[in-house]
Amino acid sequence: MKITVLNGSPKGETSVTMQYVRYIQKVFPQHDLQIINISQRVKRIERDEGAFQEVIDQVQASDGVLWAFPLYVLMIHGNYKRFIELVWERGAADAFAGKHAAALSTSIHFFDHTAHNYIHAICDDLGMRFTGSFSAEMQDLLKEEGRAKLTTFAGSFFRSIEEDVPTPRRYAPLAARAVDYVPGPVERQVDAGGKRVVVVTDAEPHQANLIRMTERFEAGLSGEVEVINLHDVDIKGGCLGCLRCGYENMCAYQGQDGYIDFYNRKLKTADVIVFAGAIRDRYLSSTWKTFFDRSFFNTHAPSLIGKQFGFIISGPLSQIPNLREILEGWVQMQRSNLAGFVTDEGGADAAGDSAETDGLLHHLAERLIWFSDREYVQPQTFLGVGGIKIFRDDMWGRLRIAFQADHRAYKRLGVYDFPQRDLKVRALNALVAPLMRIPRVREEFTKRIKEGMIQPYQRVLQDG
């Protein structure tokens, strides 16, 4: 069989992900796996319609498609995202329809599920037959068990093609309402109180709703609100995956474009940050994805600690919980506070949609300033707590050499909070755990545990 492998790594053949593909080729030499380095070549693919058509022709002629990619900032790489946009922009979706597809990624399992959810949804939207995902930990291929699992996954993919196995659709088509947002007059401004407010957008002239929502938000705040369009920021390209930033956060683009200066001077000095974008397929635009990818010059350390964040989204965000989780997760990993989302989806009453959106934008502005005044950052959920523990363990261990900037930041920020270092807890476990083997002790402990758990809280309540 002929399988087209769409490589999502900007490093091309030298990526870890491609070593997994090479292993599949080794185990299944009877199948022809043809690799196309999409992310590495995306500028040419976009510029040269002939190059783009070559990719589409190869997909059209294949029996199946393997989406193979590393994780970049909770998702696929921005260049990979741009290729997906081009497929729809140039009317090439039919080349994918009916093809069996699978997804293969490599990562340290940080938000790998959101990247796979996205690719699965894209395959559903393209009318492909999605057979399954394989999310490999980067070093799985070095272990016998990992190789065995990869072999089974690939074998299942090939079998699905050979037997023309039907697959269920997981993600329903997006059904966006055509709501024309027309803002009303601002009756009462929110006093920004001297806070530095920055709005970052990627709005294009035809995106009227996004432009109007951004303008309405800006008009609803007293004081200066700086609006920056990403299309006006000098961004030469996407993250190269070179890891040059790992030692002291020095990016390969340092001095070559304006991104780092923009990030440091505009975002790091802001009190309130609002990101405004329009949904493209199942995410924001590839321009926004490149913004997030390039922020990796800060590596895995939070760089916008304590900021207040809001999102203004044009499009059916309520139908894409995966996107919302990505954005929430990113804010939590920054140790910042998410004040809320506003979209132009409207409510049940179309006549009142614009007024409702006006109210939501006003309320978002109020929350952003109110929380900023109080320096409030809400407690993290699993998105932030689980995510930082993955990085904590790997930066302490095997990734420390490559990411010494993270290691220094994690020591400074107290990220290395390993519970086994708590001597009091260790001593308690050493003394009490053996006693729990005695039935009578265990029974008495069970009787007292509920009251014992709340005793510290009762003391707090009494002291208050």
JODAWO-V979584 format. One record per residue. RES is the residue in three letters. BURIAL is I if it has 9 or more other C-alpha atoms within 8 Angstrom, else O. Layout:
RES|BURIAL + RES|BURIAL
This chain:
MET|O + LYS|I + ILE|I + THR|I + VAL|I + LEU|I + ASN|I + GLY|I + SER|I + PRO|I + LYS|I + GLY|I + GLU|O + THR|O + SER|I + VAL|I + THR|I + MET|I + GLN|I + TYR|I + VAL|I + ARG|O + TYR|O + ILE|I + GLN|I + LYS|O + VAL|O + PHE|O + PRO|O + GLN|O + HIS|I + ASP|I + LEU|I + GLN|O + ILE|O + ILE|I + ASN|I + ILE|I + SER|I + GLN|I + ARG|O + VAL|I + LYS|O + ARG|O + ILE|I + GLU|I + ARG|O + ASP|O + GLU|O + GLY|O + ALA|I + PHE|I + GLN|O + GLU|O + VAL|I + ILE|I + ASP|I + GLN|I + VAL|I + GLN|O + ALA|O + SER|I + ASP|I + GLY|I + VAL|I + LEU|I + TRP|I + ALA|I + PHE|I + PRO|I + LEU|I + TYR|O + VAL|I + LEU|I + MET|I + ILE|I + HIS|I + GLY|I + ASN|I + TYR|I + LYS|I + ARG|I + PHE|I + ILE|O + GLU|I + LEU|I + VAL|I + TRP|I + GLU|O + ARG|O + GLY|O + ALA|I + ALA|I + ASP|O + ALA|I + PHE|I + ALA|I + GLY|O + LYS|I + HIS|I + ALA|I + ALA|I + ALA|I + LEU|I + SER|I + THR|I + SER|I + ILE|O + HIS|I + PHE|O + PHE|I + ASP|I + HIS|O + THR|I + ALA|I + HIS|I + ASN|I + TYR|I + ILE|I + HIS|I + ALA|I + ILE|I + CYS|I + ASP|I + ASP|O + LEU|I + GLY|I + MET|I + ARG|I + PHE|I + THR|I + GLY|O + SER|O + PHE|I + SER|I + ALA|I + GLU|I + MET|I + GLN|O + ASP|I + LEU|I + LEU|O + LYS|O + GLU|O + GLU|O + GLY|I + ARG|I + ALA|O + LYS|O + LEU|I + THR|I + THR|O + PHE|I + ALA|I + GLY|O + SER|O + PHE|I + PHE|O + ARG|O + SER|I + ILE|I + GLU|O + GLU|O + ASP|O + VAL|O + PRO|O + THR|O + PRO|O + ARG|O + ARG|O + TYR|O + ALA|O + PRO|O + LEU|O + ALA|O + ALA|O + ARG|O + ALA|O + VAL|I + ASP|O + TYR|I + VAL|O + PRO|I + GLY|O + PRO|O + VAL|O + GLU|O + ARG|O + GLN|I + VAL|I + ASP|O + ALA|I + GLY|O + GLY|O + LYS|I + ARG|I + VAL|I + VAL|I + VAL|I + VAL|I + THR|I + ASP|I + ALA|I + GLU|O + PRO|O + HIS|O + GLN|I + ALA|O + ASN|I + LEU|I + ILE|I + ARG|I + MET|I + THR|I + GLU|O + ARG|I + PHE|I + GLU|O + ALA|I + GLY|I + LEU|I + SER|I + GLY|O + GLU|O + VAL|I + GLU|O + VAL|O + ILE|I + ASN|I + LEU|I + HIS|O + ASP|O + VAL|I + ASP|O + ILE|O + LYS|O + GLY|O + GLY|I + CYS|I + LEU|O + GLY|O + CYS|O + LEU|O + ARG|I + CYS|I + GLY|I + TYR|I + GLU|O + ASN|I + MET|I + CYS|O + ALA|O + TYR|O + GLN|O + GLY|O + GLN|O + ASP|I + GLY|I + TYR|I + ILE|O + ASP|O + PHE|I + TYR|I + ASN|I + ARG|O + LYS|I + LEU|I + LYS|I + THR|O + ALA|I + ASP|I + VAL|I + ILE|I + VAL|I + PHE|I + ALA|I + GLY|I + ALA|I + ILE|I + ARG|O + ASP|O + ARG|I + TYR|O + LEU|I + SER|I + SER|I + THR|I + TRP|I + LYS|I + THR|I + PHE|O + PHE|I + ASP|I + ARG|I + SER|I + PHE|I + PHE|I + ASN|I + THR|I + HIS|O + ALA|I + PRO|I + SER|O + LEU|I + ILE|O + GLY|I + LYS|I + GLN|I + PHE|I + GLY|I + PHE|I + ILE|I + ILE|I + SER|I + GLY|I + PRO|I + LEU|I + SER|O + GLN|O + ILE|I + PRO|O + ASN|I + LEU|I + ARG|I + GLU|I + ILE|I + LEU|O + GLU|I + GLY|I + TRP|I + VAL|I + GLN|I + MET|I + GLN|I + ARG|I + SER|I + ASN|I + LEU|I + ALA|I + GLY|O + PHE|I + VAL|I + THR|I + ASP|I + GLU|I + GLY|I + GLY|O + ALA|O + ASP|O + ALA|O + ALA|O + GLY|I + ASP|I + SER|I + ALA|I + GLU|I + THR|I + ASP|I + GLY|O + LEU|I + LEU|I + HIS|I + HIS|O + LEU|I + ALA|I + GLU|I + ARG|I + LEU|I + ILE|I + TRP|O + PHE|I + SER|I + ASP|O + ARG|O + GLU|O + TYR|I + VAL|I + GLN|O + PRO|O + GLN|O + THR|O + PHE|O + LEU|I + GLY|I + VAL|I + GLY|O + GLY|I + ILE|I + LYS|O + ILE|I + PHE|I + ARG|I + ASP|O + ASP|I + MET|I + TRP|I + GLY|O + ARG|O + LEU|I + ARG|I + ILE|O + ALA|O + PHE|I + GLN|I + ALA|I + ASP|I + HIS|I + ARG|O + ALA|I + TYR|I + LYS|I + ARG|O + LEU|O + GLY|O + VAL|I + TYR|O + ASP|O + PHE|O + PRO|O + GLN|O + ARG|O + ASP|O + LEU|O + LYS|O + VAL|O + ARG|I + ALA|O + LEU|I + ASN|O + ALA|O + LEU|O + VAL|O + ALA|I + PRO|O + LEU|I + MET|I + ARG|O + ILE|O + PRO|O + ARG|O + VAL|I + ARG|I + GLU|O + GLU|O + PHE|O + THR|O + LYS|O + ARG|O + ILE|O + LYS|O + GLU|O + GLY|O + MET|O + ILE|O + GLN|O + PRO|O + TYR|O + GLN|O + ARG|O + VAL|O + LEU|O + GLN|O + ASP|O + GLY|O
